[in-house]
C-alpha cells in the first residue's frame, strides 16, 4: 500500500507500507502480508494476532518497522478435532 512519504535514504520513489500478521492460530499463514482492509475481519476471527507495518523503498531496499500492535477477540478459540467423551 502506498505511503505518504518518500524514501529518506535515496529520496526517489514513495515508500510502500507492508503489513504482516503473525499468530499461532494462523498456522502456515503466519507471517503473511495482508491488506489493511483485511485486518477488521481477522480481528473478529482470531483471539490474538500480532501486526507489524514496515515501510519499504522498492528503489534502494531501505525498510523500517513503523508500528506494531495486537488485534483479536481476546477470547480463546474453540478447539477443533476429536472431542473426548468420558464413560459414566
PDB file of N, CA, C and O in Angstrom:
ATOM      1  N   UNK A   1       0.851  -1.169   0.000  1.00  0.00           N
ATOM      2  CA  UNK A   1       0.000   0.000   0.000  1.00  0.00           C
ATOM      3  C   UNK A   1       0.894   1.230   0.000  1.00  0.00           C
ATOM      4  O   UNK A   1       1.842   1.298   0.782  1.00  0.00           O
ATOM      5  N   UNK A   2       0.618   2.188  -0.848  1.00  0.00           N
ATOM      6  CA  UNK A   2       1.465   3.390  -0.927  1.00  0.00           C
ATOM      7  C   UNK A   2       1.479   4.171   0.385  1.00  0.00           C
ATOM      8  O   UNK A   2       0.456   4.309   1.056  1.00  0.00           O
ATOM      9  N   UNK A   3       2.650   4.672   0.731  1.00  0.00           N
ATOM     10  CA  UNK A   3       2.801   5.522   1.916  1.00  0.00           C
ATOM     11  C   UNK A   3       2.795   6.981   1.468  1.00  0.00           C
ATOM     12  O   UNK A   3       2.887   7.280   0.277  1.00  0.00           O
ATOM     13  N   UNK A   4       2.688   7.862   2.420  1.00  0.00           N
ATOM     14  CA  UNK A   4       2.570   9.285   2.112  1.00  0.00           C
ATOM     15  C   UNK A   4       3.913   9.988   1.944  1.00  0.00           C
ATOM     16  O   UNK A   4       3.944  11.160   1.568  1.00  0.00           O
ATOM     17  N   UNK A   5       5.027   9.299   2.214  1.00  0.00           N
ATOM     18  CA  UNK A   5       6.312   9.998   2.141  1.00  0.00           C
ATOM     19  C   UNK A   5       7.313   9.268   1.262  1.00  0.00           C
ATOM     20  O   UNK A   5       7.148   8.093   0.937  1.00  0.00           O
ATOM     21  N   UNK A   6       8.347   9.991   0.893  1.00  0.00           N
ATOM     22  CA  UNK A   6       9.413   9.434   0.055  1.00  0.00           C
ATOM     23  C   UNK A   6      10.491   8.799   0.922  1.00  0.00           C
ATOM     24  O   UNK A   6      10.575   9.054   2.123  1.00  0.00           O
ATOM     25  N   UNK A   7      11.303   7.977   0.296  1.00  0.00           N
ATOM     26  CA  UNK A   7      12.387   7.290   0.992  1.00  0.00           C
ATOM     27  C   UNK A   7      13.369   8.294   1.589  1.00  0.00           C
ATOM     28  O   UNK A   7      13.809   9.203   0.885  1.00  0.00           O
ATOM     29  N   UNK A   8      13.724   8.157   2.866  1.00  0.00           N
ATOM     30  CA  UNK A   8      14.670   9.081   3.489  1.00  0.00           C
ATOM     31  C   UNK A   8      16.119   8.816   3.072  1.00  0.00           C
ATOM     32  O   UNK A   8      17.000   9.633   3.342  1.00  0.00           O
ATOM     33  N   UNK A   9      16.369   7.682   2.418  1.00  0.00           N
ATOM     34  CA  UNK A   9      17.733   7.339   2.018  1.00  0.00           C
ATOM     35  C   UNK A   9      18.024   7.794   0.596  1.00  0.00           C
ATOM     36  O   UNK A   9      18.942   8.582   0.371  1.00  0.00           O
ATOM     37  N   UNK A  10      17.245   7.300  -0.370  1.00  0.00           N
ATOM     38  CA  UNK A  10      17.524   7.621  -1.779  1.00  0.00           C
ATOM     39  C   UNK A  10      16.676   8.771  -2.311  1.00  0.00           C
ATOM     40  O   UNK A  10      16.965   9.311  -3.378  1.00  0.00           O
ATOM     41  N   UNK A  11      15.640   9.146  -1.582  1.00  0.00           N
ATOM     42  CA  UNK A  11      14.743  10.250  -1.941  1.00  0.00           C
ATOM     43  C   UNK A  11      14.034  10.051  -3.284  1.00  0.00           C
ATOM     44  O   UNK A  11      13.551  11.013  -3.882  1.00  0.00           O
ATOM     45  N   UNK A  12      13.973   8.820  -3.749  1.00  0.00           N
ATOM     46  CA  UNK A  12      13.329   8.557  -5.038  1.00  0.00           C
ATOM     47  C   UNK A  12      11.847   8.273  -4.871  1.00  0.00           C
ATOM     48  O   UNK A  12      11.059   9.164  -4.554  1.00  0.00           O
ATOM     49  N   UNK A  13      11.493   7.057  -5.083  1.00  0.00           N
ATOM     50  CA  UNK A  13      10.086   6.674  -5.100  1.00  0.00           C
ATOM     51  C   UNK A  13       9.433   6.811  -3.728  1.00  0.00           C
ATOM     52  O   UNK A  13      10.106   6.764  -2.699  1.00  0.00           O
ATOM     53  N   UNK A  14       8.098   6.982  -3.730  1.00  0.00           N
ATOM     54  CA  UNK A  14       7.383   6.951  -2.454  1.00  0.00           C
ATOM     55  C   UNK A  14       7.527   5.571  -1.821  1.00  0.00           C
ATOM     56  O   UNK A  14       7.675   4.567  -2.518  1.00  0.00           O
ATOM     57  N   UNK A  15       7.481   5.535  -0.514  1.00  0.00           N
ATOM     58  CA  UNK A  15       7.581   4.281   0.220  1.00  0.00           C
ATOM     59  C   UNK A  15       6.297   3.468   0.088  1.00  0.00           C
ATOM     60  O   UNK A  15       5.235   3.995  -0.241  1.00  0.00           O
ATOM     61  N   UNK A  16       6.426   2.181   0.353  1.00  0.00           N
ATOM     62  CA  UNK A  16       5.289   1.270   0.371  1.00  0.00           C
ATOM     63  C   UNK A  16       5.158   0.744   1.801  1.00  0.00           C
ATOM     64  O   UNK A  16       6.152   0.353   2.412  1.00  0.00           O
ATOM     65  N   UNK A  17       3.933   0.733   2.335  1.00  0.00           N
ATOM     66  CA  UNK A  17       3.678   0.120   3.642  1.00  0.00           C
ATOM     67  C   UNK A  17       3.309  -1.341   3.429  1.00  0.00           C
ATOM     68  O   UNK A  17       2.391  -1.660   2.673  1.00  0.00           O
ATOM     69  N   UNK A  18       4.033  -2.218   4.101  1.00  0.00           N
ATOM     70  CA  UNK A  18       3.759  -3.653   4.025  1.00  0.00           C
ATOM     71  C   UNK A  18       3.318  -4.104   5.413  1.00  0.00           C
ATOM     72  O   UNK A  18       4.018  -3.871   6.398  1.00  0.00           O
ATOM     73  N   UNK A  19       2.156  -4.749   5.490  1.00  0.00           N
ATOM     74  CA  UNK A  19       1.581  -5.186   6.763  1.00  0.00           C
ATOM     75  C   UNK A  19       1.680  -6.703   6.869  1.00  0.00           C
ATOM     76  O   UNK A  19       1.200  -7.437   6.005  1.00  0.00           O
ATOM     77  N   UNK A  20       2.314  -7.156   7.948  1.00  0.00           N
ATOM     78  CA  UNK A  20       2.475  -8.586   8.209  1.00  0.00           C
ATOM     79  C   UNK A  20       1.661  -8.974   9.433  1.00  0.00           C
ATOM     80  O   UNK A  20       1.550  -8.197  10.382  1.00  0.00           O
ATOM     81  N   UNK A  21       1.090 -10.179   9.415  1.00  0.00           N
ATOM     82  CA  UNK A  21       0.366 -10.690  10.572  1.00  0.00           C
ATOM     83  C   UNK A  21       1.004 -12.001  11.030  1.00  0.00           C
ATOM     84  O   UNK A  21       1.348 -12.864  10.222  1.00  0.00           O
ATOM     85  N   UNK A  22       1.148 -12.122  12.346  1.00  0.00           N
ATOM     86  CA  UNK A  22       1.728 -13.308  12.960  1.00  0.00           C
ATOM     87  C   UNK A  22       0.831 -13.780  14.090  1.00  0.00           C
ATOM     88  O   UNK A  22       0.280 -12.973  14.839  1.00  0.00           O
ATOM     89  N   UNK A  23       0.689 -15.088  14.206  1.00  0.00           N
ATOM     90  CA  UNK A  23      -0.079 -15.666  15.303  1.00  0.00           C
ATOM     91  C   UNK A  23      -0.145 -17.170  15.166  1.00  0.00           C
ATOM     92  O   UNK A  23      -0.208 -17.699  14.057  1.00  0.00           O
ATOM     93  N   UNK A  24      -0.131 -17.860  16.296  1.00  0.00           N
ATOM     94  CA  UNK A  24      -0.200 -19.323  16.288  1.00  0.00           C
ATOM     95  C   UNK A  24      -1.450 -19.832  15.587  1.00  0.00           C
ATOM     96  O   UNK A  24      -1.413 -20.865  14.918  1.00  0.00           O
ATOM     97  N   UNK A  25      -2.542 -19.120  15.737  1.00  0.00           N
ATOM     98  CA  UNK A  25      -3.806 -19.552  15.134  1.00  0.00           C
ATOM     99  C   UNK A  25      -3.784 -19.498  13.611  1.00  0.00           C
ATOM    100  O   UNK A  25      -4.615 -20.136  12.964  1.00  0.00           O
ATOM    101  N   UNK A  26      -2.864 -18.760  13.034  1.00  0.00           N
ATOM    102  CA  UNK A  26      -2.785 -18.646  11.578  1.00  0.00           C
ATOM    103  C   UNK A  26      -2.097 -19.843  10.931  1.00  0.00           C
ATOM    104  O   UNK A  26      -2.196 -20.043   9.720  1.00  0.00           O
ATOM    105  N   UNK A  27      -1.409 -20.629  11.731  1.00  0.00           N
ATOM    106  CA  UNK A  27      -0.717 -21.803  11.190  1.00  0.00           C
ATOM    107  C   UNK A  27       0.310 -21.409  10.147  1.00  0.00           C
ATOM    108  O   UNK A  27       1.148 -20.542  10.395  1.00  0.00           O
ATOM    109  N   UNK A  28       0.253 -22.047   8.969  1.00  0.00           N
ATOM    110  CA  UNK A  28       1.233 -21.780   7.921  1.00  0.00           C
ATOM    111  C   UNK A  28       1.063 -20.390   7.302  1.00  0.00           C
ATOM    112  O   UNK A  28       1.943 -19.930   6.575  1.00  0.00           O
ATOM    113  N   UNK A  29      -0.053 -19.720   7.582  1.00  0.00           N
ATOM    114  CA  UNK A  29      -0.279 -18.363   7.072  1.00  0.00           C
ATOM    115  C   UNK A  29       0.349 -17.290   7.954  1.00  0.00           C
ATOM    116  O   UNK A  29       0.307 -16.108   7.614  1.00  0.00           O
ATOM    117  N   UNK A  30       0.929 -17.690   9.081  1.00  0.00           N
ATOM    118  CA  UNK A  30       1.583 -16.723   9.962  1.00  0.00           C
ATOM    119  C   UNK A  30       2.770 -16.114   9.229  1.00  0.00           C
ATOM    120  O   UNK A  30       3.564 -16.821   8.609  1.00  0.00           O
ATOM    121  N   UNK A  31       2.880 -14.792   9.310  1.00  0.00           N
ATOM    122  CA  UNK A  31       3.957 -14.083   8.618  1.00  0.00           C
ATOM    123  C   UNK A  31       3.561 -13.623   7.232  1.00  0.00           C
ATOM    124  O   UNK A  31       4.383 -13.073   6.498  1.00  0.00           O
ATOM    125  N   UNK A  32       2.333 -13.839   6.875  1.00  0.00           N
ATOM    126  CA  UNK A  32       1.832 -13.462   5.555  1.00  0.00           C
ATOM    127  C   UNK A  32       1.565 -11.958   5.483  1.00  0.00           C
ATOM    128  O   UNK A  32       1.202 -11.327   6.476  1.00  0.00           O
ATOM    129  N   UNK A  33       1.752 -11.403   4.292  1.00  0.00           N
ATOM    130  CA  UNK A  33       1.425  -9.995   4.042  1.00  0.00           C
ATOM    131  C   UNK A  33      -0.089  -9.881   3.886  1.00  0.00           C
ATOM    132  O   UNK A  33      -0.719 -10.689   3.203  1.00  0.00           O
ATOM    133  N   UNK A  34      -0.658  -8.871   4.525  1.00  0.00           N
ATOM    134  CA  UNK A  34      -2.110  -8.649   4.471  1.00  0.00           C
ATOM    135  C   UNK A  34      -2.407  -7.213   4.062  1.00  0.00           C
ATOM    136  O   UNK A  34      -1.618  -6.308   4.331  1.00  0.00           O
ATOM    137  N   UNK A  35      -3.531  -7.013   3.421  1.00  0.00           N
ATOM    138  CA  UNK A  35      -4.012  -5.664   3.134  1.00  0.00           C
ATOM    139  C   UNK A  35      -4.622  -5.100   4.413  1.00  0.00           C
ATOM    140  O   UNK A  35      -5.241  -5.834   5.184  1.00  0.00           O
ATOM    141  N   UNK A  36      -4.453  -3.821   4.635  1.00  0.00           N
ATOM    142  CA  UNK A  36      -5.014  -3.170   5.821  1.00  0.00           C
ATOM    143  C   UNK A  36      -6.519  -3.396   5.910  1.00  0.00           C
ATOM    144  O   UNK A  36      -7.061  -3.551   7.004  1.00  0.00           O
ATOM    145  N   UNK A  37      -7.182  -3.415   4.787  1.00  0.00           N
ATOM    146  CA  UNK A  37      -8.647  -3.594   4.783  1.00  0.00           C
ATOM    147  C   UNK A  37      -9.072  -4.975   5.296  1.00  0.00           C
ATOM    148  O   UNK A  37     -10.235  -5.165   5.651  1.00  0.00           O
ATOM    149  N   UNK A  38      -8.137  -5.948   5.338  1.00  0.00           N
ATOM    150  CA  UNK A  38      -8.444  -7.292   5.837  1.00  0.00           C
ATOM    151  C   UNK A  38      -8.338  -7.416   7.353  1.00  0.00           C
ATOM    152  O   UNK A  38      -8.810  -8.401   7.920  1.00  0.00           O
ATOM    153  N   UNK A  39      -7.737  -6.450   8.014  1.00  0.00           N
ATOM    154  CA  UNK A  39      -7.497  -6.550   9.460  1.00  0.00           C
ATOM    155  C   UNK A  39      -8.767  -6.626  10.299  1.00  0.00           C
ATOM    156  O   UNK A  39      -8.796  -7.412  11.247  1.00  0.00           O
ATOM    157  N   UNK A  40      -9.824  -5.856  10.011  1.00  0.00           N
ATOM    158  CA  UNK A  40     -11.034  -5.968  10.841  1.00  0.00           C
ATOM    159  C   UNK A  40     -11.631  -7.379  10.842  1.00  0.00           C
ATOM    160  O   UNK A  40     -12.088  -7.855  11.881  1.00  0.00           O
ATOM    161  N   UNK A  41     -11.629  -8.044   9.698  1.00  0.00           N
ATOM    162  CA  UNK A  41     -12.149  -9.415   9.639  1.00  0.00           C
ATOM    163  C   UNK A  41     -11.266 -10.362  10.454  1.00  0.00           C
ATOM    164  O   UNK A  41     -11.773 -11.211  11.188  1.00  0.00           O
ATOM    165  N   UNK A  42      -9.960 -10.216  10.324  1.00  0.00           N
ATOM    166  CA  UNK A  42      -9.043 -11.060  11.095  1.00  0.00           C
ATOM    167  C   UNK A  42      -9.209 -10.828  12.599  1.00  0.00           C
ATOM    168  O   UNK A  42      -9.138 -11.763  13.396  1.00  0.00           O
ATOM    169  N   UNK A  43      -9.429  -9.580  12.963  1.00  0.00           N
ATOM    170  CA  UNK A  43      -9.606  -9.227  14.374  1.00  0.00           C
ATOM    171  C   UNK A  43     -10.809  -9.941  14.980  1.00  0.00           C
ATOM    172  O   UNK A  43     -10.792 -10.300  16.157  1.00  0.00           O
ATOM    173  N   UNK A  44     -11.837 -10.144  14.189  1.00  0.00           N
ATOM    174  CA  UNK A  44     -13.048 -10.814  14.674  1.00  0.00           C
ATOM    175  C   UNK A  44     -12.935 -12.336  14.665  1.00  0.00           C
ATOM    176  O   UNK A  44     -13.653 -13.014  15.401  1.00  0.00           O
ATOM    177  N   UNK A  45     -12.035 -12.881  13.836  1.00  0.00           N
ATOM    178  CA  UNK A  45     -11.921 -14.336  13.681  1.00  0.00           C
ATOM    179  C   UNK A  45     -10.918 -14.994  14.613  1.00  0.00           C
ATOM    180  O   UNK A  45     -11.050 -16.181  14.915  1.00  0.00           O
ATOM    181  N   UNK A  46      -9.925 -14.255  15.072  1.00  0.00           N
ATOM    182  CA  UNK A  46      -8.839 -14.846  15.842  1.00  0.00           C
ATOM    183  C   UNK A  46      -8.721 -14.196  17.208  1.00  0.00           C
ATOM    184  O   UNK A  46      -9.083 -13.033  17.387  1.00  0.00           O
ATOM    185  N   UNK A  47      -8.208 -14.957  18.175  1.00  0.00           N
ATOM    186  CA  UNK A  47      -8.120 -14.430  19.532  1.00  0.00           C
ATOM    187  C   UNK A  47      -6.978 -13.430  19.694  1.00  0.00           C
ATOM    188  O   UNK A  47      -7.126 -12.440  20.411  1.00  0.00           O
ATOM    189  N   UNK A  48      -5.836 -13.675  19.035  1.00  0.00           N
ATOM    190  CA  UNK A  48      -4.711 -12.754  19.174  1.00  0.00           C
ATOM    191  C   UNK A  48      -3.766 -12.860  17.972  1.00  0.00           C
ATOM    192  O   UNK A  48      -3.241 -13.930  17.665  1.00  0.00           O
ATOM    193  N   UNK A  49      -3.568 -11.733  17.309  1.00  0.00           N
ATOM    194  CA  UNK A  49      -2.628 -11.648  16.193  1.00  0.00           C
ATOM    195  C   UNK A  49      -1.725 -10.444  16.399  1.00  0.00           C
ATOM    196  O   UNK A  49      -2.178  -9.382  16.826  1.00  0.00           O
ATOM    197  N   UNK A  50      -0.457 -10.615  16.096  1.00  0.00           N
ATOM    198  CA  UNK A  50       0.497  -9.504  16.112  1.00  0.00           C
ATOM    199  C   UNK A  50       0.589  -8.943  14.702  1.00  0.00           C
ATOM    200  O   UNK A  50       0.743  -9.685  13.732  1.00  0.00           O
ATOM    201  N   UNK A  51       0.493  -7.629  14.604  1.00  0.00           N
ATOM    202  CA  UNK A  51       0.530  -6.950  13.315  1.00  0.00           C
ATOM    203  C   UNK A  51       1.746  -6.028  13.285  1.00  0.00           C
ATOM    204  O   UNK A  51       1.998  -5.282  14.231  1.00  0.00           O
ATOM    205  N   UNK A  52       2.493  -6.091  12.187  1.00  0.00           N
ATOM    206  CA  UNK A  52       3.683  -5.253  12.007  1.00  0.00           C
ATOM    207  C   UNK A  52       3.556  -4.523  10.682  1.00  0.00           C
ATOM    208  O   UNK A  52       3.268  -5.138   9.656  1.00  0.00           O
ATOM    209  N   UNK A  53       3.771  -3.207  10.699  1.00  0.00           N
ATOM    210  CA  UNK A  53       3.743  -2.404   9.483  1.00  0.00           C
ATOM    211  C   UNK A  53       5.160  -1.911   9.221  1.00  0.00           C
ATOM    212  O   UNK A  53       5.780  -1.267  10.068  1.00  0.00           O
ATOM    213  N   UNK A  54       5.659  -2.228   8.026  1.00  0.00           N
ATOM    214  CA  UNK A  54       7.028  -1.894   7.640  1.00  0.00           C
ATOM    215  C   UNK A  54       6.991  -0.982   6.419  1.00  0.00           C
ATOM    216  O   UNK A  54       6.311  -1.277   5.436  1.00  0.00           O
ATOM    217  N   UNK A  55       7.731   0.138   6.486  1.00  0.00           N
ATOM    218  CA  UNK A  55       7.912   0.993   5.312  1.00  0.00           C
ATOM    219  C   UNK A  55       9.036   0.388   4.473  1.00  0.00           C
ATOM    220  O   UNK A  55      10.085   0.018   5.001  1.00  0.00           O
ATOM    221  N   UNK A  56       8.810   0.289   3.173  1.00  0.00           N
ATOM    222  CA  UNK A  56       9.802  -0.306   2.285  1.00  0.00           C
ATOM    223  C   UNK A  56       9.998   0.590   1.076  1.00  0.00           C
ATOM    224  O   UNK A  56       9.033   1.086   0.494  1.00  0.00           O
ATOM    225  N   UNK A  57      11.264   0.796   0.699  1.00  0.00           N
ATOM    226  CA  UNK A  57      11.584   1.510  -0.531  1.00  0.00           C
ATOM    227  C   UNK A  57      11.875   0.461  -1.607  1.00  0.00           C
ATOM    228  O   UNK A  57      12.798  -0.342  -1.468  1.00  0.00           O
ATOM    229  N   UNK A  58      11.093   0.474  -2.662  1.00  0.00           N
ATOM    230  CA  UNK A  58      11.289  -0.501  -3.729  1.00  0.00           C
ATOM    231  C   UNK A  58      12.476  -0.139  -4.618  1.00  0.00           C
ATOM    232  O   UNK A  58      12.913  -0.953  -5.431  1.00  0.00           O
ATOM    233  N   UNK A  59      12.996   1.069  -4.469  1.00  0.00           N
ATOM    234  CA  UNK A  59      14.134   1.505  -5.271  1.00  0.00           C
ATOM    235  C   UNK A  59      15.465   1.058  -4.655  1.00  0.00           C
ATOM    236  O   UNK A  59      16.269   0.411  -5.325  1.00  0.00           O
ATOM    237  N   UNK A  60      15.700   1.399  -3.382  1.00  0.00           N
ATOM    238  CA  UNK A  60      17.001   1.101  -2.766  1.00  0.00           C
ATOM    239  C   UNK A  60      16.947  -0.038  -1.753  1.00  0.00           C
ATOM    240  O   UNK A  60      17.990  -0.507  -1.299  1.00  0.00           O
ATOM    241  N   UNK A  61      15.731  -0.494  -1.389  1.00  0.00           N
ATOM    242  CA  UNK A  61      15.597  -1.607  -0.461  1.00  0.00           C
ATOM    243  C   UNK A  61      15.547  -1.221   1.011  1.00  0.00           C
ATOM    244  O   UNK A  61      15.412  -2.095   1.868  1.00  0.00           O
ATOM    245  N   UNK A  62      15.653   0.064   1.324  1.00  0.00           N
ATOM    246  CA  UNK A  62      15.584   0.502   2.720  1.00  0.00           C
ATOM    247  C   UNK A  62      14.250   0.071   3.294  1.00  0.00           C
ATOM    248  O   UNK A  62      13.235   0.109   2.598  1.00  0.00           O
ATOM    249  N   UNK A  63      14.235  -0.344   4.569  1.00  0.00           N
ATOM    250  CA  UNK A  63      12.975  -0.691   5.226  1.00  0.00           C
ATOM    251  C   UNK A  63      13.072  -0.368   6.705  1.00  0.00           C
ATOM    252  O   UNK A  63      14.156  -0.337   7.288  1.00  0.00           O
ATOM    253  N   UNK A  64      11.907  -0.128   7.297  1.00  0.00           N
ATOM    254  CA  UNK A  64      11.854   0.317   8.690  1.00  0.00           C
ATOM    255  C   UNK A  64      10.510  -0.069   9.285  1.00  0.00           C
ATOM    256  O   UNK A  64       9.462   0.184   8.692  1.00  0.00           O
ATOM    257  N   UNK A  65      10.549  -0.690  10.474  1.00  0.00           N
ATOM    258  CA  UNK A  65       9.324  -1.001  11.192  1.00  0.00           C
ATOM    259  C   UNK A  65       8.723   0.296  11.708  1.00  0.00           C
ATOM    260  O   UNK A  65       9.350   0.995  12.504  1.00  0.00           O
ATOM    261  N   UNK A  66       7.515   0.625  11.265  1.00  0.00           N
ATOM    262  CA  UNK A  66       6.890   1.874  11.697  1.00  0.00           C
ATOM    263  C   UNK A  66       5.971   1.693  12.882  1.00  0.00           C
ATOM    264  O   UNK A  66       5.873   2.573  13.736  1.00  0.00           O
ATOM    265  N   UNK A  67       5.290   0.550  12.941  1.00  0.00           N
ATOM    266  CA  UNK A  67       4.371   0.325  14.048  1.00  0.00           C
ATOM    267  C   UNK A  67       4.095  -1.167  14.214  1.00  0.00           C
ATOM    268  O   UNK A  67       4.214  -1.953  13.275  1.00  0.00           O
ATOM    269  N   UNK A  68       3.728  -1.522  15.425  1.00  0.00           N
ATOM    270  CA  UNK A  68       3.274  -2.886  15.695  1.00  0.00           C
ATOM    271  C   UNK A  68       2.160  -2.812  16.728  1.00  0.00           C
ATOM    272  O   UNK A  68       2.154  -1.942  17.599  1.00  0.00           O
ATOM    273  N   UNK A  69       1.221  -3.738  16.615  1.00  0.00           N
ATOM    274  CA  UNK A  69       0.102  -3.766  17.545  1.00  0.00           C
ATOM    275  C   UNK A  69      -0.519  -5.149  17.535  1.00  0.00           C
ATOM    276  O   UNK A  69      -0.206  -5.981  16.684  1.00  0.00           O
ATOM    277  N   UNK A  70      -1.406  -5.385  18.495  1.00  0.00           N
ATOM    278  CA  UNK A  70      -2.079  -6.672  18.639  1.00  0.00           C
ATOM    279  C   UNK A  70      -3.564  -6.466  18.373  1.00  0.00           C
ATOM    280  O   UNK A  70      -4.168  -5.504  18.847  1.00  0.00           O
ATOM    281  N   UNK A  71      -4.143  -7.394  17.602  1.00  0.00           N
ATOM    282  CA  UNK A  71      -5.587  -7.387  17.363  1.00  0.00           C
ATOM    283  C   UNK A  71      -6.148  -8.756  17.737  1.00  0.00           C
ATOM    284  O   UNK A  71      -5.401  -9.723  17.890  1.00  0.00           O
ATOM    285  N   UNK A  72      -7.449  -8.827  17.879  1.00  0.00           N
ATOM    286  CA  UNK A  72      -8.110 -10.098  18.143  1.00  0.00           C
ATOM    287  C   UNK A  72      -9.244  -9.949  19.126  1.00  0.00           C
ATOM    288  O   UNK A  72      -9.478  -8.878  19.687  1.00  0.00           O
ATOM    289  N   UNK A  73      -9.933 -11.039  19.318  1.00  0.00           N
ATOM    290  CA  UNK A  73     -11.095 -11.032  20.204  1.00  0.00           C
ATOM    291  C   UNK A  73     -10.703 -11.106  21.666  1.00  0.00           C
ATOM    292  O   UNK A  73     -11.460 -10.677  22.537  1.00  0.00           O
ATOM    293  N   UNK A  74      -9.521 -11.648  21.943  1.00  0.00           N
ATOM    294  CA  UNK A  74      -9.106 -11.845  23.318  1.00  0.00           C
ATOM    295  C   UNK A  74      -9.702 -13.096  23.937  1.00  0.00           C
ATOM    296  O   UNK A  74      -9.399 -13.438  25.080  1.00  0.00           O
ATOM    297  N   UNK A  75     -10.551 -13.775  23.180  1.00  0.00           N
ATOM    298  CA  UNK A  75     -11.200 -14.995  23.653  1.00  0.00           C
ATOM    299  C   UNK A  75     -10.510 -16.209  23.048  1.00  0.00           C
ATOM    300  O   UNK A  75     -10.159 -16.189  21.869  1.00  0.00           O
ATOM    301  N   UNK A  76     -10.306 -17.273  23.835  1.00  0.00           N
ATOM    302  CA  UNK A  76      -9.716 -18.487  23.270  1.00  0.00           C
ATOM    303  C   UNK A  76     -10.616 -19.059  22.181  1.00  0.00           C
ATOM    304  O   UNK A  76     -11.841 -19.034  22.298  1.00  0.00           O
ATOM    305  N   UNK A  77     -10.005 -19.568  21.137  1.00  0.00           N
ATOM    306  CA  UNK A  77     -10.777 -20.193  20.062  1.00  0.00           C
ATOM    307  C   UNK A  77     -11.252 -21.562  20.491  1.00  0.00           C
ATOM    308  O   UNK A  77     -10.599 -22.244  21.281  1.00  0.00           O
ATOM    309  N   UNK A  78     -12.391 -21.955  19.964  1.00  0.00           N
ATOM    310  CA  UNK A  78     -12.896 -23.305  20.224  1.00  0.00           C
ATOM    311  C   UNK A  78     -11.940 -24.306  19.594  1.00  0.00           C
ATOM    312  O   UNK A  78     -11.455 -24.099  18.482  1.00  0.00           O
ATOM    313  N   UNK A  79     -11.677 -25.368  20.298  1.00  0.00           N
ATOM    314  CA  UNK A  79     -10.749 -26.390  19.802  1.00  0.00           C
ATOM    315  C   UNK A  79     -11.415 -27.193  18.695  1.00  0.00           C
ATOM    316  O   UNK A  79     -12.605 -27.502  18.753  1.00  0.00           O
ATOM    317  N   UNK A  80     -10.625 -27.518  17.698  1.00  0.00           N
ATOM    318  CA  UNK A  80     -11.095 -28.373  16.606  1.00  0.00           C
ATOM    319  C   UNK A  80     -10.619 -29.792  16.847  1.00  0.00           C
ATOM    320  O   UNK A  80      -9.755 -30.046  17.686  1.00  0.00           O
ATOM    321  N   UNK A  81     -11.198 -30.699  16.099  1.00  0.00           N
ATOM    322  CA  UNK A  81     -10.685 -32.057  16.146  1.00  0.00           C
ATOM    323  C   UNK A  81     -11.529 -32.967  17.002  1.00  0.00           C
ATOM    324  O   UNK A  81     -12.729 -32.757  17.178  1.00  0.00           O
ATOM    325  N   UNK A  82     -10.876 -33.982  17.529  1.00  0.00           N
ATOM    326  CA  UNK A  82     -11.574 -35.012  18.301  1.00  0.00           C
ATOM    327  C   UNK A  82     -12.079 -34.456  19.616  1.00  0.00           C
ATOM    328  O   UNK A  82     -11.346 -33.808  20.362  1.00  0.00           O
ATOM    329  N   UNK A  83     -13.324 -34.718  19.879  1.00  0.00           N
ATOM    330  CA  UNK A  83     -13.853 -34.380  21.196  1.00  0.00           C
ATOM    331  C   UNK A  83     -13.865 -35.656  22.012  1.00  0.00           C
ATOM    332  O   UNK A  83     -14.258 -36.712  21.518  1.00  0.00           O
ATOM    333  N   UNK A  84     -13.444 -35.563  23.231  1.00  0.00           N
ATOM    334  CA  UNK A  84     -13.378 -36.745  24.082  1.00  0.00           C
ATOM    335  C   UNK A  84     -14.630 -36.846  24.929  1.00  0.00           C
ATOM    336  O   UNK A  84     -15.104 -35.865  25.502  1.00  0.00           O
ATOM    337  N   UNK A  85     -15.140 -38.038  24.990  1.00  0.00           N
ATOM    338  CA  UNK A  85     -16.291 -38.294  25.846  1.00  0.00           C
ATOM    339  C   UNK A  85     -15.839 -39.231  26.951  1.00  0.00           C
ATOM    340  O   UNK A  85     -15.065 -40.162  26.728  1.00  0.00           O
ATOM    341  N   UNK A  86     -16.325 -38.968  28.107  1.00  0.00           N
ATOM    342  CA  UNK A  86     -15.968 -39.836  29.241  1.00  0.00           C
ATOM    343  C   UNK A  86     -17.088 -40.829  29.468  1.00  0.00           C
ATOM    344  O   UNK A  86     -18.265 -40.494  29.333  1.00  0.00           O
ATOM    345  N   UNK A  87     -16.724 -42.032  29.807  1.00  0.00           N
ATOM    346  CA  UNK A  87     -17.724 -43.065  30.099  1.00  0.00           C
ATOM    347  C   UNK A  87     -18.223 -42.881  31.531  1.00  0.00           C
ATOM    348  O   UNK A  87     -17.447 -42.573  32.436  1.00  0.00           O
ATOM    349  N   UNK A  88     -19.497 -43.069  31.716  1.00  0.00           N
ATOM    350  CA  UNK A  88     -20.087 -42.961  33.057  1.00  0.00           C
ATOM    351  C   UNK A  88     -20.003 -44.243  33.788  1.00  0.00           C
ATOM    352  O   UNK A  88     -20.452 -44.332  34.931  1.00  0.00           O
TER     353      UNK A  88
END
